[in-house]
Amino acid sequence: MREAGNRQEGSGTLSWVLAVSTIVVGAMWRPHHATADQQPGTGPDEIRVTSLEHPGTSVRWGRAEGVVQAPLSRVMSVVSDYGAYHEFLPHFRASRVLSQRGSKALVYMEAGVARDTLTIWAQLKIAPRQTDGRTRVIEAHMMKGNLDHMEATWEITPIDAHRTRVAFQILVDPKVPLPASLVSRENEKASKQTIGALRKRLKAG
């Protein structure tokens, strides 16, 4: 992340970062296996937000966790429908599957930011990661795009027949002269917004 003294890009740049950060889809740490009753974020509207360090950059991951009122199968069907992300995630203009084999895909994603005066895009390699427990993990890595760096991860764990714990983690490092601390906070906000958008999508059916 490039630090700089010039802050004149102001609110337009913040909108730019926020929109990029809602792009769904990285490597992350090992999934958490504690039950919902042992963790914050178990209420129907509660979302727990944290940040994590990432080697090689001063920008931090944003991570959000919450419980959704839907079974595992329903959550997986939404999260793995990469081409439909633009239908419910804020700021998205496009989410197009370029190639796919099973659950692995190369996806083009595009967002309009700064009141649609700027366009951000990324090609993401998205694939599930095998785990030993019940948690399903989907990771995405940016292959190319107009960002310095982007990674994201979904962690999806069944609680019972009607509830699922979902965690979303995002790391975006844009090509803008802003302090790493500010970009990190936007990653946190974006992770929380993503959980909120998923809840609305599931509720709408």
N, C-alpha and C positions, 0 to 999 in steps of 0.2 A: 504493500500500500504506500503510495507516495504522499507524504505530508507536505502541506503548503500553507503559506500565510494568507493567500488570497481567498477570501470567503464570499466573494461577490456573486457566486453562482446561486447562493441562497436557497429559497424554497423550491425553485425549479430543479435543482440538483437533488434535494431531499426527495422530491416526488419521483425522480429518476431512480434513486436507490430503492425506494419503497416498492416501486413497480417491479423492478428486477427481482427483488427479494421474494415476491410472490410466485415466481416461477418454480413450479414444483419439480423437484427432482434433482453423488456422493458418498464417498466413504465417510464413515463415522465410527464412533466407539461402539464397543460391544453392547447389544441391547440390554435393557434393564428387565429383570425377571421378577421383581417384587410384585405382589398382587395389588389391585386397586385399593383395597382396604388398608394397605400399609403406606400409601403415598398420598400427598396432596393432589388435588386435581380430580377428585372422585365425584364431585357434585355435578348435576346435569349441565350447569352453565360455567363451571369453574375451569380455568386453564392455568396451569403452572408454567411459568416462563423462566428459563435460566440461560446462561451463556457458558461456552466452553472454549478453551484455547485450541489453536490449531498450529502445528509445527510449520515454520516457514513464513508465517505472516502475523502481523500484530492485530489483524482483524479477527474477531471471535465468532464462533458459531452462535446462532440463535436457536434455541430449542424450546418447543412448547409441547405440553402433554395435557390430554384431557380425555374424558369418557364420552363416547357417542352412544346414543340410544338406537343401536342397530346391530344385527348379528355380524360375525366375522365375514361371512360370504358376501353380504351386501356392501360392507366397507371395502373389501378387496375388489369388488366389481367396479366401484367408483375410482379408487386409487389407481387401478391398473388400466383404466380407460384413458390412456395418455392423450389421445386425439380429442377428448372432450374437455380437457382442462380449461380451455378458453370459455366454456359455457358457464362456469361458476367461479373461477378465480378472478379477483379484481385486476383491472388494467390489461387483461390479455386481449390481443387481437387475433392471435392464431396459435394453435397447437396441432401440428400436423405430423403424423407418423410417416417417416421417409422409408423405413424398412423395418420388418419385424419377423422374428422367428420365435414362435412360442411366446413366452413372456418377456423376451429380450427385444429391445427396439432402439432405433435411432430416431429421435424426435426433434423437429424444428419448432421452436417457440419464439413468439414475438409479442412485445408489449408496447403500447403507446404511453408515453410519459410526458411530464411537463405540459399538461393540457394538450396532449397529442402533437406537440411540436417536435418531439424526439421519438425515435424508435430504437428499442433494444432487442437484440436477438441472440439466440444461442442454439447450437446443435448439441443435444444431450444424448449420451449413451445410457440407457436405463435398463436395469436388470435386477432380478431378485437375488438375494444372497442367502445361501443355505445357513440355517442355524440349528442348534441342538434342541432348543426348547419349542414352546408353542408360538413364539413371536415370529411373525412374518416380516421380512425386511426387504424393502425396495430401495435401491440406490441409484443415483444419477451422477454422471461426471460430464462436465462441459468438454466437448471435443474441439469446438471452435465457436467464436462469437465476438461481440464487441465489448467484452468484459476482461478484466485481468484474470479472474478466477471465479468458478462457481461449482459448488457441490451441494447435494441435498439428499435426505434420507427419510423414508417413512418407516416407522416401527408399529406393527399392528398386532395386538394381543387380545385374544378372546377372554372375557370375564365370565360370562354365562351365555345362555341362549339368546339374550336380547341386548347385551351391552358389550362394547369393545373399547379397550384402551388404545388410543392413538397418540403417537409421538411424531412430531415433524421437526427436522433439524435442517438448517440452511446456513450456508456460508457463501456470501457474495462479496467480491472485492472489485468494485467498478473502476473504470479508468477516469477517475475524477479526483481533483486535489482537495480531499477532505480528510480530517483526522480519523485515524482508525477507530477511536472510541465512538465517534458519531456513526460511522458505518456499522459498527458492531451493534449499537442500539437499534438501528434500523433492521438489522437481521433478526433481533429479538422480536420487534414489532411484527415483522413479516411472518415469523413462525406462528405467532398468536393469531394473526389474521387468517392464516391458512387453516388452522383448526376450526376457527369460526365459520369459514366458508364451507368446509367439509360438513359441518353439522347442518348448515342450512340446506346443502345439496341432499343430504340423506333424509332430512325432514320433508323436503319437497317430493321425495319419491323418485 
